[in-house]
Amino acid sequence: MMQEKFENKIAIYPGSFDPITNGHVDIIKRGSRIFDEIIVLVAYNPNKSFLFSVEERCQFIREIFQDCKGIRVDFHDGLLIDYLKHSGASTILRGMRALSDFEYEFQMALINRRQTKNVETVFLMSGFRWFYTSSKLIKEVASLGGSVRGLVPENVHQKLMEKFNIKNNGK
Ligand code: PNS
């Protein structure tokens, strides 16, 4: 039997985004070809500690997508499902990198569906170039003075250099 169709094509793209990487940007751009609107949601992950404040993380994303219609940025420090209900969206967008992401993503998708049947998680496979990059590794490399140019948007790169007091802008 056919299920009721979702009323809108809004997707929530939640994450810690500490900071947003070019892998995330790629997912948002590709997602925006599928969905009418994407809300990039800086959400709270209690298992992580953060380098950038929520405001800084939102600001990076706003700057990157300031000219893009249909991409909004918001933050939420409660349950993702509560945000979803309140926003009227029914779809969660997530990127999937290597196999190592699978179990974590599977668990999150299932726990979210357990809370409301009115949600689907849609996965886009990470772009080939970004398969092995993560915010965590990028921070680690940057903190030790290594180059992360090209892995993160330029505004993020600048701020990482400032945070870690790295002088060599040419890296
Ligand atoms: O980028 P991350 O850290 O992998 O994103 C995980 C995130 C923030 C999407 C997840 O922790 C989340 O949904 N946090 C909101 C709280 C919540 O609803 N938790 C239960 C589902 S995991």
py3Dmol code that shows the C-alpha trace and the ligand (Angstrom):
import py3Dmol

protein = """\
ATOM      1  CA  MET A   1       0.000   0.000   0.000  1.00  0.00           C
ATOM      2  CA  MET A   2       1.241   3.491  -0.872  1.00  0.00           C
ATOM      3  CA  GLN A   3       2.427   5.722   1.952  1.00  0.00           C
ATOM      4  CA  GLU A   4       1.425   9.363   2.238  1.00  0.00           C
ATOM      5  CA  LYS A   5       3.865  11.661   0.483  1.00  0.00           C
ATOM      6  CA  PHE A   6       5.812  14.189   2.512  1.00  0.00           C
ATOM      7  CA  GLU A   7       4.287  17.625   2.156  1.00  0.00           C
ATOM      8  CA  ASN A   8       7.443  19.536   1.393  1.00  0.00           C
ATOM      9  CA  LYS A   9      10.919  19.028   0.070  1.00  0.00           C
ATOM     10  CA  ILE A  10      12.790  20.649   2.923  1.00  0.00           C
ATOM     11  CA  ALA A  11      15.799  18.764   4.217  1.00  0.00           C
ATOM     12  CA  ILE A  12      17.570  19.350   7.491  1.00  0.00           C
ATOM     13  CA  TYR A  13      21.315  18.816   7.226  1.00  0.00           C
ATOM     14  CA  PRO A  14      22.419  18.500  10.858  1.00  0.00           C
ATOM     15  CA  GLY A  15      25.933  18.277  12.150  1.00  0.00           C
ATOM     16  CA  SER A  16      28.496  19.646  14.554  1.00  0.00           C
ATOM     17  CA  PHE A  17      30.299  21.506  11.756  1.00  0.00           C
ATOM     18  CA  ASP A  18      33.297  22.210  13.978  1.00  0.00           C
ATOM     19  CA  PRO A  19      34.272  23.523  11.525  1.00  0.00           C
ATOM     20  CA  ILE A  20      32.434  23.068   8.237  1.00  0.00           C
ATOM     21  CA  THR A  21      34.706  21.362   5.682  1.00  0.00           C
ATOM     22  CA  ASN A  22      34.689  21.250   1.898  1.00  0.00           C
ATOM     23  CA  GLY A  23      33.172  17.781   2.235  1.00  0.00           C
ATOM     24  CA  HIS A  24      30.142  19.295   3.997  1.00  0.00           C
ATOM     25  CA  VAL A  25      29.952  22.089   1.404  1.00  0.00           C
ATOM     26  CA  ASP A  26      29.892  19.473  -1.356  1.00  0.00           C
ATOM     27  CA  ILE A  27      26.991  17.621   0.303  1.00  0.00           C
ATOM     28  CA  ILE A  28      25.015  20.862   0.741  1.00  0.00           C
ATOM     29  CA  LYS A  29      25.538  21.889  -2.877  1.00  0.00           C
ATOM     30  CA  ARG A  30      24.561  18.485  -4.208  1.00  0.00           C
ATOM     31  CA  GLY A  31      21.640  18.262  -1.800  1.00  0.00           C
ATOM     32  CA  SER A  32      20.337  21.601  -3.012  1.00  0.00           C
ATOM     33  CA  ARG A  33      19.803  20.048  -6.450  1.00  0.00           C
ATOM     34  CA  ILE A  34      17.418  17.547  -4.887  1.00  0.00           C
ATOM     35  CA  PHE A  35      15.624  19.578  -2.211  1.00  0.00           C
ATOM     36  CA  ASP A  36      13.798  22.912  -2.505  1.00  0.00           C
ATOM     37  CA  GLU A  37      15.298  24.069   0.735  1.00  0.00           C
ATOM     38  CA  ILE A  38      18.118  22.886   2.957  1.00  0.00           C
ATOM     39  CA  ILE A  39      18.413  23.981   6.557  1.00  0.00           C
ATOM     40  CA  VAL A  40      21.994  23.512   7.646  1.00  0.00           C
ATOM     41  CA  LEU A  41      21.531  22.868  11.335  1.00  0.00           C
ATOM     42  CA  VAL A  42      24.383  23.322  13.750  1.00  0.00           C
ATOM     43  CA  ALA A  43      23.218  20.771  16.311  1.00  0.00           C
ATOM     44  CA  TYR A  44      24.496  19.643  19.671  1.00  0.00           C
ATOM     45  CA  ASN A  45      26.527  16.474  19.890  1.00  0.00           C
ATOM     46  CA  PRO A  46      27.097  15.731  23.603  1.00  0.00           C
ATOM     47  CA  ASN A  47      29.948  13.380  22.733  1.00  0.00           C
ATOM     48  CA  LYS A  48      32.145  16.104  21.300  1.00  0.00           C
ATOM     49  CA  SER A  49      34.013  19.084  22.620  1.00  0.00           C
ATOM     50  CA  PHE A  50      34.199  22.060  20.341  1.00  0.00           C
ATOM     51  CA  LEU A  51      36.916  24.332  19.028  1.00  0.00           C
ATOM     52  CA  PHE A  52      34.548  26.950  17.610  1.00  0.00           C
ATOM     53  CA  SER A  53      31.503  28.446  19.321  1.00  0.00           C
ATOM     54  CA  VAL A  54      28.033  27.857  17.894  1.00  0.00           C
ATOM     55  CA  GLU A  55      28.019  31.481  16.683  1.00  0.00           C
ATOM     56  CA  GLU A  56      31.339  31.061  14.891  1.00  0.00           C
ATOM     57  CA  ARG A  57      30.210  27.802  13.265  1.00  0.00           C
ATOM     58  CA  CYS A  58      26.947  29.350  12.065  1.00  0.00           C
ATOM     59  CA  GLN A  59      28.752  32.443  10.821  1.00  0.00           C
ATOM     60  CA  PHE A  60      31.168  30.388   8.669  1.00  0.00           C
ATOM     61  CA  ILE A  61      28.261  28.613   7.016  1.00  0.00           C
ATOM     62  CA  ARG A  62      26.257  31.826   6.523  1.00  0.00           C
ATOM     63  CA  GLU A  63      29.225  33.485   4.825  1.00  0.00           C
ATOM     64  CA  ILE A  64      29.767  30.517   2.518  1.00  0.00           C
ATOM     65  CA  PHE A  65      26.140  30.314   1.395  1.00  0.00           C
ATOM     66  CA  GLN A  66      25.159  33.978   1.636  1.00  0.00           C
ATOM     67  CA  ASP A  67      24.282  34.139  -2.079  1.00  0.00           C
ATOM     68  CA  CYS A  68      22.511  30.796  -2.258  1.00  0.00           C
ATOM     69  CA  LYS A  69      18.754  30.811  -2.343  1.00  0.00           C
ATOM     70  CA  GLY A  70      17.194  27.863  -0.578  1.00  0.00           C
ATOM     71  CA  ILE A  71      20.001  27.325   1.930  1.00  0.00           C
ATOM     72  CA  ARG A  72      19.386  28.493   5.490  1.00  0.00           C
ATOM     73  CA  VAL A  73      21.483  28.162   8.610  1.00  0.00           C
ATOM     74  CA  ASP A  74      20.153  27.585  12.105  1.00  0.00           C
ATOM     75  CA  PHE A  75      21.241  26.037  15.380  1.00  0.00           C
ATOM     76  CA  HIS A  76      19.535  23.833  17.926  1.00  0.00           C
ATOM     77  CA  ASP A  77      20.712  22.455  21.243  1.00  0.00           C
ATOM     78  CA  GLY A  78      17.998  19.869  21.826  1.00  0.00           C
ATOM     79  CA  LEU A  79      16.729  16.763  20.126  1.00  0.00           C
ATOM     80  CA  LEU A  80      16.980  16.782  16.364  1.00  0.00           C
ATOM     81  CA  ILE A  81      13.522  15.284  16.056  1.00  0.00           C
ATOM     82  CA  ASP A  82      12.015  18.189  18.020  1.00  0.00           C
ATOM     83  CA  TYR A  83      13.584  20.658  15.623  1.00  0.00           C
ATOM     84  CA  LEU A  84      12.264  18.651  12.706  1.00  0.00           C
ATOM     85  CA  LYS A  85       8.712  18.664  13.994  1.00  0.00           C
ATOM     86  CA  HIS A  86       8.805  22.378  14.671  1.00  0.00           C
ATOM     87  CA  SER A  87      10.308  23.198  11.247  1.00  0.00           C
ATOM     88  CA  GLY A  88       7.830  21.099   9.297  1.00  0.00           C
ATOM     89  CA  ALA A  89      10.621  19.182   7.552  1.00  0.00           C
ATOM     90  CA  SER A  90      10.498  15.403   7.192  1.00  0.00           C
ATOM     91  CA  THR A  91      13.893  14.631   5.743  1.00  0.00           C
ATOM     92  CA  ILE A  92      17.302  14.485   7.366  1.00  0.00           C
ATOM     93  CA  LEU A  93      20.214  14.753   4.981  1.00  0.00           C
ATOM     94  CA  ARG A  94      23.550  13.208   5.923  1.00  0.00           C
ATOM     95  CA  GLY A  95      26.752  12.545   4.051  1.00  0.00           C
ATOM     96  CA  MET A  96      28.307   9.096   4.160  1.00  0.00           C
ATOM     97  CA  ARG A  97      32.035   8.708   3.801  1.00  0.00           C
ATOM     98  CA  ALA A  98      33.958   5.496   4.181  1.00  0.00           C
ATOM     99  CA  LEU A  99      32.467   2.321   5.615  1.00  0.00           C
ATOM    100  CA  SER A 100      33.486   3.469   9.085  1.00  0.00           C
ATOM    101  CA  ASP A 101      30.641   6.032   9.055  1.00  0.00           C
ATOM    102  CA  PHE A 102      28.031   3.422   8.362  1.00  0.00           C
ATOM    103  CA  GLU A 103      27.314   2.045  11.811  1.00  0.00           C
ATOM    104  CA  TYR A 104      27.116   5.461  13.464  1.00  0.00           C
ATOM    105  CA  GLU A 105      24.834   6.799  10.728  1.00  0.00           C
ATOM    106  CA  PHE A 106      22.670   3.690  10.827  1.00  0.00           C
ATOM    107  CA  GLN A 107      22.193   4.026  14.577  1.00  0.00           C
ATOM    108  CA  MET A 108      21.285   7.701  14.329  1.00  0.00           C
ATOM    109  CA  ALA A 109      18.817   7.130  11.488  1.00  0.00           C
ATOM    110  CA  LEU A 110      17.130   4.312  13.421  1.00  0.00           C
ATOM    111  CA  ILE A 111      16.923   6.145  16.745  1.00  0.00           C
ATOM    112  CA  ASN A 112      15.421   9.136  14.962  1.00  0.00           C
ATOM    113  CA  ARG A 113      12.861   6.958  13.181  1.00  0.00           C
ATOM    114  CA  ARG A 114      12.024   5.280  16.439  1.00  0.00           C
ATOM    115  CA  GLN A 115      10.933   8.641  17.791  1.00  0.00           C
ATOM    116  CA  THR A 116       8.748   9.564  14.859  1.00  0.00           C
ATOM    117  CA  LYS A 117       7.693   7.582  11.846  1.00  0.00           C
ATOM    118  CA  ASN A 118       7.323  10.793   9.923  1.00  0.00           C
ATOM    119  CA  VAL A 119      10.985  11.124   9.073  1.00  0.00           C
ATOM    120  CA  GLU A 120      13.392   9.692   6.538  1.00  0.00           C
ATOM    121  CA  THR A 121      17.160  10.027   6.525  1.00  0.00           C
ATOM    122  CA  VAL A 122      18.637  10.428   3.071  1.00  0.00           C
ATOM    123  CA  PHE A 123      22.347   9.782   2.555  1.00  0.00           C
ATOM    124  CA  LEU A 124      24.531  11.249  -0.121  1.00  0.00           C
ATOM    125  CA  MET A 125      27.808   9.535  -0.707  1.00  0.00           C
ATOM    126  CA  SER A 126      30.672  11.819   0.081  1.00  0.00           C
ATOM    127  CA  GLY A 127      32.523  13.307  -2.865  1.00  0.00           C
ATOM    128  CA  PHE A 128      35.555  11.216  -3.833  1.00  0.00           C
ATOM    129  CA  ARG A 129      37.973  14.025  -2.914  1.00  0.00           C
ATOM    130  CA  TRP A 130      36.582  14.273   0.609  1.00  0.00           C
ATOM    131  CA  PHE A 131      36.339  10.612   1.464  1.00  0.00           C
ATOM    132  CA  TYR A 132      38.984  10.613   4.147  1.00  0.00           C
ATOM    133  CA  THR A 133      38.698  14.122   5.521  1.00  0.00           C
ATOM    134  CA  SER A 134      36.953  15.029   8.749  1.00  0.00           C
ATOM    135  CA  SER A 135      36.669  18.128  10.928  1.00  0.00           C
ATOM    136  CA  LYS A 136      38.511  16.204  13.636  1.00  0.00           C
ATOM    137  CA  LEU A 137      41.562  15.399  11.509  1.00  0.00           C
ATOM    138  CA  ILE A 138      41.588  18.859   9.977  1.00  0.00           C
ATOM    139  CA  LYS A 139      41.729  20.417  13.457  1.00  0.00           C
ATOM    140  CA  GLU A 140      44.465  18.043  14.507  1.00  0.00           C
ATOM    141  CA  VAL A 141      46.630  18.800  11.479  1.00  0.00           C
ATOM    142  CA  ALA A 142      46.021  22.560  11.755  1.00  0.00           C
ATOM    143  CA  SER A 143      46.799  22.569  15.478  1.00  0.00           C
ATOM    144  CA  LEU A 144      50.198  21.034  14.752  1.00  0.00           C
ATOM    145  CA  GLY A 145      50.973  23.564  12.037  1.00  0.00           C
ATOM    146  CA  GLY A 146      50.176  21.367   9.034  1.00  0.00           C
ATOM    147  CA  SER A 147      48.438  22.636   5.919  1.00  0.00           C
ATOM    148  CA  VAL A 148      44.693  22.172   5.565  1.00  0.00           C
ATOM    149  CA  ARG A 149      44.236  24.632   2.704  1.00  0.00           C
ATOM    150  CA  GLY A 150      41.847  23.173   0.153  1.00  0.00           C
ATOM    151  CA  LEU A 151      40.122  20.977   2.711  1.00  0.00           C
ATOM    152  CA  VAL A 152      38.083  23.776   4.249  1.00  0.00           C
ATOM    153  CA  PRO A 153      36.514  26.946   2.829  1.00  0.00           C
ATOM    154  CA  GLU A 154      38.811  29.979   2.874  1.00  0.00           C
ATOM    155  CA  ASN A 155      37.029  31.776   5.742  1.00  0.00           C
ATOM    156  CA  VAL A 156      37.451  28.672   7.914  1.00  0.00           C
ATOM    157  CA  HIS A 157      41.078  28.326   6.873  1.00  0.00           C
ATOM    158  CA  GLN A 158      41.801  31.895   7.969  1.00  0.00           C
ATOM    159  CA  LYS A 159      40.158  31.354  11.351  1.00  0.00           C
ATOM    160  CA  LEU A 160      41.999  28.065  11.921  1.00  0.00           C
ATOM    161  CA  MET A 161      45.294  29.830  11.243  1.00  0.00           C
ATOM    162  CA  GLU A 162      44.328  32.560  13.727  1.00  0.00           C
ATOM    163  CA  LYS A 163      43.190  30.081  16.370  1.00  0.00           C
ATOM    164  CA  PHE A 164      46.405  28.160  16.223  1.00  0.00           C
ATOM    165  CA  ASN A 165      48.457  31.292  15.754  1.00  0.00           C
ATOM    166  CA  ILE A 166      50.010  30.072  12.529  1.00  0.00           C
ATOM    167  CA  LYS A 167      51.914  32.781  10.712  1.00  0.00           C
ATOM    168  CA  ASN A 168      52.479  31.185   7.303  1.00  0.00           C
ATOM    169  CA  ASN A 169      49.425  32.165   5.277  1.00  0.00           C
ATOM    170  CA  GLY A 170      50.893  30.670   2.150  1.00  0.00           C
ATOM    171  CA  LYS A 171      50.592  27.085   3.368  1.00  0.00           C
TER     172      LYS A 171
END
"""
ligand_1 = """\
22
PNS
O 28.584 16.114 12.817
P 28.128 15.102 13.836
O 28.730 15.409 15.192
O 28.382 13.690 13.410
O 26.536 15.276 13.958
C 25.808 14.539 14.918
C 24.500 15.253 15.255
C 24.787 16.655 15.782
C 23.641 15.327 14.007
C 23.774 14.397 16.344
O 24.592 14.287 17.481
C 22.422 14.978 16.723
O 21.441 14.752 16.040
N 22.386 15.781 17.819
C 21.144 16.361 18.326
C 20.658 15.583 19.568
C 19.870 14.348 19.165
O 18.806 14.433 18.601
N 20.450 13.168 19.465
C 19.800 11.906 19.141
C 20.043 11.445 17.720
S 21.689 10.935 17.479
"""
view = py3Dmol.view(width=600, height=400)
view.addModel(protein, "pdb")
view.setStyle({"model": 0}, {"cartoon": {"style": "trace"}})
view.addModel(ligand_1, "xyz")
view.setStyle({"model": 1}, {"stick": {}})
view.zoomTo()
view.show()
